[in-house]
Amino acid sequence: MDVRVFATPDETARALAERIARLIAAKPDAALGLPTGKSPVATYAELRRMYEAGLVDFSRVRTFNLDEFAGIGPSHPGSFRRFMDEHLFRHVNLPATHIQFLNGATPDLDAECARYEEAITAVGGIDLQFLGIGANGHIGFNEPADELVARTHRVALHDVTRRENAALFGGEAGGVPREALSMGMGTILKAAAIVMIATGERKASCVRGMVRGPLTTRLPASFLQTHRHAEVFLDRDAALLLS
Ligand code: GLP
């Protein structure tokens, strides 16, 4: 794992946005895997700024978001699709037809998961998978468990994850859907390259486990240690327990 530590969250986000923009410059039709959550917000803001400055062109890029809540549609204010529209999609020249998203409102969720895997395969796989990390070490919605699921699948969300996502649903954990759809660990690890961002002291403990700990399904992000091209972008606080 290539771990890079920056002085502030803003510097971390800037370095990561530049990394993504370099990939797009080298491969204009790159397939990007994208996360939601608070962690990527500053990186998306920097990508918007770079787009406005003419430094990045999304016209041939394809995107696949990591996960989505089940039981709500794309226009629901708590949906990850809505989050992506607000933070990135509607600000840049990414064609709507190039955006792939899991549809949590479909009646056949298993078929939706299979469709998503096929869509990723159809573009030749993900070139760069951007990730955040949950405080319990989850990535996407691959929660700590006795076993992990390889491919895109349905997930029962942990209470801690529902609490972490409460802000999207009026601040009440009880309002967060109990189920979600997520790329699997195998889907994520198949990406040609992976970049993760984690900032703040709250993430220091799971970052330590991810980088230094044993591979364990109890900390799904630890499996990133097995990837050939995984880069971790940290601010000083998230890196506190690494030395
Ligand atoms: C959610 C998302 C994850 C994200 C995590 C951390 O559960 N499904 O992809 O990494 O939240 O969120 P935050 O960045 O807000 O700490």
Residues whose N, C-alpha, C, O or C-beta is under 5 A from the ligand:
A	BS01	GLP	P35 T36 G37 K38 S39 D67 G132 I133 G134 H138 I139 G140 F141
